[in-house]
Amino acid sequence: MKYPGQPQEIPVFQNSTFTIPVNDPHQVWNSDEHEDLQVLVIISRPPVKIFTYDDWSVPHTAAKLKFPYFWDEDCLPAPKDEL
């Protein structure tokens, strides 16, 4: 989308479930600096296109596309050599 419209902030609480329609731009962030945010994402139609932003003020049109996106690229630590 060139112009996704006005952003909406929708609070999500512990044990919440929500869906995001296909091709809807969205963003999830943790508003509580004292608690970790853990999100389980289930994608029904891979592959998925990921857009990254340098900071919160970057407009949608300036986002950088990262495709393909490998989910374990930044999430999993390197295995330790235990020998």
Protein Blocks (a to p, Z undefined) as FASTA:
>chain_A
ZZgojaddddddehiacdddehiacddddfbfkbccddddddfbdcddddddfblklcfk
lpccdddddfklmmpccdddfZZ
